[in-house]
Amino acid sequence: GLPSDLAALFPDRLVDSEFGEIPEGWSVAALGDVAENPRRSVQPAEIAAGTPYIGLEHMPRRRIALDTWEDATAVESNKFVFRRGEILFGKLRPYFHKVGVAPIDGVCSTDIVVMTPVTSEWFGFVLGHASSVEFVEYTDAGSTGTRMPRTNWGQMAVYPIVLPPRAIAARFDAMIRPLVER
């Protein structure tokens, strides 16, 4: 059912891998091979007036659209800088499934992991994994702390994935990005 130009990107056969059969030409990798955590830390005194602030309270469960934030004027502790289009993942109690795409530049709570693809064509692929039920369950299973469990980028980066060729990732991104922008 795929258009012929898209179908031509996929191989005719499957090959064995540690995940079982995968399309020929695909590889087994980790999320950290196509995504990174920029960790741009900022002190309250360095935050410009009017800078948007996103905390966990602004992130809805199971919805990548973020439409609520506040002004960072009242911020009193260290924060992370994020840029429009980066993926924000709530690391405190990851089972709450708080994952979204930043609609603006701003700062966020240090209980949020900022993720970005290593190159732009991996955006849709990274977002698909980061917002999946399987990934959230994986981060929750490996989180530390009993009352306030937290995950971390180190654990997230080693999440095992099956990696398509770059051309397929680019086509997928071209289909996903307009939906995310909307």
N, C-alpha and C positions, 0 to 999 in steps of 0.2 A: 503494500500500500504506500510505499515511499515514492516520491518523485524520482525519476531515473537518475538525475545528477546526484541526489543524496544517496540513493541505493548503491550507486557505484563506489561510494566511499567505504562500504562495508564488505568484508571478505566473504568468500563462499564457504569457508569451513571454520570449525572450532578446533582449538588445540588444548591440550591438558595444561593445567597450572595448579598452584597450591589452593586456588579457589574452586577448582573443578574446571570444566571447559569454559574457555573464553574465546572471543573472536581472534582469529589469526592476525598478528600484527599489534594486538593490544598487549599491555604488560601489567604486571603486578607491581604496585608502588605504594606510597603512603601519601596522605593528604598534604603533608609538609613538602612534598616534591612539587606541588602546584600552587601552594598557598603559603603565606607568611604572616607573621604577627609583628607589625612595625614597632610596637611599644614606644610610642612618642609620649613621654611623660612631661607633665607641665605642673608647675606650682601655682597656687591660687593668685599670687601677686603678678604672675606672667600672663594671666588670662585677660584679654581685652574686654572692656565693657560691652555688653550686648551679645557676647558669644553664646550660642545655644548650648545647653547642657542636657544630655540624655542619661537618665539613671534607670535602674531596673524597673522602677515604678512607671516609667514612660513606655516600656516595651510590652505590648500585648502578647499573650500566649498564642503559639501556633499561627502567627501572622507576620509575614516579612515586611509588611507596610508599616512604617513608623510615621505617625502624624502628630505626635505630642512630644513636647520638650519644654524646658523653661530657660530663663536667662541664668547664666553662670555667675551672676553678681554675688550671690549668697554662698558660693562654694568656699569651703574652708580647708579642704584637704587636697592632696595630690590627685590629679586626674590624667586621663589619656586623651590625646588629640586623635580625632578621626576625620576623615575626608568624605565628602559626598561620594556615594557609590560603594563605600567599604561595608563589609559585613560585620555586624555587631552580634556577639554571642554572649548571653548571660551565663557567666560561669558559676555564680552562687546558686545553689539548688538547680542544677541544670535540668532536672526533670520538669521544671516549669516550662521548658521549651520556649525560651525567649530568644528568638533569632530574628534579626531584621536587617534591612539595607538602609544605610544612612542617607536620608534625602537632602542633607545639608552638611556643611563643614561645622565642626564643633568640638566639644569635649564630653567625655563620658566617665562614668564611675569606673573605678579600678576593679569592680566586680563584673566588668564586661571585657571580653576579649575582642580586640579589633583584628579582623582578618582581611586580607586582600590577596587576590591571585598574583602569582609571580609575573605573569604577563596577562594582558587584557583578555585574550581569547579563552582563558580558563575561568572567567567570572561565573558563567552559568553553571559550569561543572562544579565549582567550589560551593556556590550557593545551594545547588541541589543536594550536595552531600551535607553541608553544615545545617541545613534546615530539615533534614530527613529524620524520621522517627528513629531509625537505626543508629544514626550518629548521636542523637540526643541520649538514647539509651546507653550507648557505648561510653559517652562522657560521664553519665550518671553512675554507671557501674564502676568506673575507675576514680570517682571523686573521693576526696579525703575530708574527714571531719564528720562527726555524727549529727550534731544539732544544726550546723550550717555547712553542709557539704559543698566543696568547690572542686571544679575541674581546673585544668591549666593547659596552656598552649603546648607544653611538652607532650602531654598525653594526647591532645588533639592531633598534633602533627604526625604521630605514628599510626593514626587510624588507617588500616589497610584498605586500599581501593584497587579497582581494575581501571587502568588508565588507557583511554582511547588514543589513537594518533591525533596529533595537533590539528589536522584538517577537520576532523570530526568535532573536536572541542570547539573550534572556531565557528563551524556551522551551527552547532547547538547554541553557542553564545549569541549568534546573530538572530536566532529565533527567540531566545529567552529575554535578552536585554530590552527590547521594546515593551515587553509585557511588564517588566520590573519598573521601567521608566514611567509607564502609565500608572 
